[in-house]
Amino acid sequence: MQTESPDRILRLKTVLDRTGLSRSSMYRKMGQGTFPRNIKISERSAGWRESAVEDWMRNPMFYSVDDK
């Protein structure tokens, strides 16, 4: 029995709707390391891990990307 659901990949529109950020603000924050980085889904598309976006939403002021 699986107790934990798999991490979903969210597309840009969904991330913007959930966070309330504008596209330019989100990409600026990504560049500063204060918003989760996107992941490449295919050659021409990208998305964000739902768990990473949720982590950011819990505490956006103190979020930082872990470079591991």
C-alpha positions as CSV (number, residue, x, y, z in Angstrom):
1,M,0.0,0.0,0.0
2,Q,1.4,3.4,-1.0
3,T,1.0,6.0,1.6
4,E,2.6,9.0,-0.1
5,S,1.4,10.3,-3.4
6,P,4.0,10.9,-6.1
7,D,5.3,14.5,-6.7
8,R,3.4,16.1,-9.5
9,I,4.9,18.4,-12.1
10,L,3.2,21.8,-12.4
11,R,3.2,23.8,-15.6
12,L,3.8,27.6,-15.6
13,K,0.2,28.8,-15.6
14,T,-0.6,26.6,-12.6
15,V,2.5,27.8,-10.7
16,L,1.6,31.4,-11.4
17,D,-2.1,30.9,-10.3
18,R,-1.1,29.2,-7.1
19,T,1.6,31.6,-6.1
20,G,0.1,34.9,-7.3
21,L,3.4,35.9,-8.8
22,S,3.9,37.5,-12.2
23,R,6.0,35.6,-14.7
24,S,8.8,38.1,-14.5
25,S,8.8,38.1,-10.7
26,M,8.9,34.4,-10.6
27,Y,11.9,34.1,-13.0
28,R,13.7,36.9,-11.2
29,K,13.3,35.0,-7.9
30,M,14.5,31.9,-9.6
31,G,17.6,33.8,-10.7
32,Q,18.2,35.0,-7.1
33,G,17.7,31.5,-5.7
34,T,14.6,32.4,-3.8
35,F,12.1,30.4,-5.8
36,P,12.3,26.7,-6.9
37,R,14.1,26.0,-10.1
38,N,12.1,24.5,-13.0
39,I,12.9,21.1,-14.4
40,K,13.1,20.1,-18.0
41,I,10.2,17.8,-19.0
42,S,11.0,17.6,-22.7
43,E,13.0,19.5,-25.2
44,R,10.6,22.5,-25.3
45,S,8.8,22.3,-22.0
46,A,9.5,22.7,-18.3
47,G,7.7,22.4,-15.0
48,W,8.1,22.7,-11.3
49,R,7.8,20.0,-8.6
50,E,4.6,20.6,-6.7
51,S,6.4,19.8,-3.4
52,A,9.0,22.6,-4.1
53,V,6.3,25.1,-4.9
54,E,4.4,24.1,-1.7
55,D,7.6,24.5,0.4
56,W,8.0,28.0,-1.1
57,M,4.4,28.9,-0.3
58,R,4.8,27.9,3.3
59,N,7.6,30.4,3.9
60,P,8.4,32.6,0.8
61,M,10.5,35.1,2.7
62,F,13.0,32.6,3.9
63,Y,13.0,30.1,1.1
64,S,16.3,29.4,-0.6
65,V,17.3,26.8,-3.2
66,D,19.6,24.1,-1.9
67,D,22.5,23.6,-4.3
68,K,23.3,19.9,-3.9
